[in-house]
Amino acid sequence: MKKNRIVLLSMLVCALVVGGCTMAPKYERPVSPVAPEWPTGKAYDPTKVSEQGTPEGEDVLNLRWREFFTDTKLRELIGIALENNRQLRGARLSVEYYRQLYNIQRSDLFPTIAGGLGASSQRVPADLSGTGQRITTDRYDASLGAASWEIDFFGRIRSLKDAAMQEYLATEQAQRSAQIAVISAVAKSYLNIASAQECVALDEKLIASYRDTYERVKRNYDLGLVSEIDVSRSASQVAVAERSAAVYLQLLAQSKNSLEFLLGGPVPEELLPEGLRGLNPSREVSAGISSEILLKRPDVLAAENKLLAANANIGAARAAYFPRISLTAAIGSASSELSGLFKSGSGYWSYAPQLVMPIFDMRTWSSHSASKVRKEMMISEYEKSIQSAFREVADVLATLGTVDQQLKAQQDYVASVKRTYELANYRYEGQIDNYLSLLDAQRALQSSEQALVALEREKFASQIDLYTVLGGGWEDSPAEVEETAQTVENAPADAAE
């Protein structure tokens, strides 16, 4: 009996020592498939990628959205959205779901201990009993034991646990990406509402001007000074302006509906912007000089977590080539009488180690090959996510590098068109020019002012875009930070590299 106990204890010690091993290949992060620095040229503003930017590069990740967005109404709307948005709620539940799956997989490393109580009664006929008489036997059992606990000598279960952990961490990064997307969408909807209100106000002002012009043309027609075609052209311009105002009213309503959807409820009227002019919703940020910041974007980190999970699954597939060792053990008490169940001398114990050696199983080979192909797929996805992130940042930098020039040129154009309209109106009043010159000036003024509003909105939106595509915009609660830190602390050494 003492020898058996020594054997059992030795197996348990070996399980604890060897169980920390894994056959997963050493993880090496793929080389970034993009240039180490951002693109340069005439389309790019050097202040957005220089070392003098404040804040720049790495600081963007530490710049919380409450610090980045300077408009108090917008900050309050974002806070409401983060609390009530259904997409974020679903992302949080997804994280919790994968966390529980990880806990389930991790539990396979430990034996499942179960207790049991049993009773049985058996009668043996006389011709089958050794005594020639009928025998009735009773048995009562009370036991505590583990059934078929796999001792993870070759790291199969540990590799599966590591893969589950990386899948869980990937969902955390997906939640952060979702939060960034919601914040950006709320800010864009806020800008859309402001620009639509600005265009509605411009059109209402223009409609009043066009109606005034129509009345003047109508009077001149009644006096026989102009032809009927001028009256018709003036009336058509009023109709065009009214249609344009209706279009922007529609866009305003749709932007409010979009914001209401993001907030998960009605939008408080007092939190809506009054217009785009004078609005400065956010701070300016710089991309820094290195593209390595992209490696910390949540979507890129999620892709790397999935790559790490695929790497761990290779370890599980490799371990399937080796024997599986399991142990069934129990300790308890048994007696033929219920009253004697816990008396001295009624105790018993048992253990039954089992080794299963795979000899021929084609699924093992196919599983190993599939796990390696899966890793290559995840490498491709990881590299693709970095390339997409680089392109997004480069596109925003190109916009920011040219939008000020476009704004300056458009402002000069609007000023010249306004002067042209004033001169055309003066010449028409003096009967020097016909109505066509005034009509062209009115049309040019309307389209140029609307284009100016669109460019102002684009500049604000690009500042927000640069912040979000660099990976800024999410923040954890203290509890989430602590929980994530504890989880990563238990990560395998290869994954940490």
Secondary structure, 3 states (H helix, E strand, C coil): CHHHHHHHHHHHHHHHHHCCCCCCCCCCCCCCCCCCCCCCCCCCCHHHCCCCCCCECHHHHHCCHHHHECCHHHHHHHHHHHHHCHHHHHHHHHHHHHHHHHHHHHHCCCCCEEEEEEEEEEEECCCCCCCCCCEEEEEEEEEEEEEEEEECCCCHHHHHHHHHHHHHHHHHHHHHHHHHHHHHHHHHHHHHHHHHHHHHHHHHHHHHHHHHHHHHHHHHHHCCCCCHHHHHHHHHHHHHHHHHHHHHHHHHHHHHHHHHHHHCCCCCHHHCCCCCCCCCCECCCECCCCHHHHHHCHHHHHHHHHHHHHHHHHHHHHHCCCCEEEEEEEEEEEECCHHHCCCCCCEEEEEEEEEECCCCCHHHHHHHHHHHHHHHHHHHHHHHHHHHHHHHHHHHHHHHHHHHHHHHHHHHHHHHHHHHHHHHHHHHHCCCCCHHHHHHHHHHHHHHHHHHHHHHHHHHHHHHHHHHHCCCCCCCCHHHHHHHHHHHHCCCHHHHC
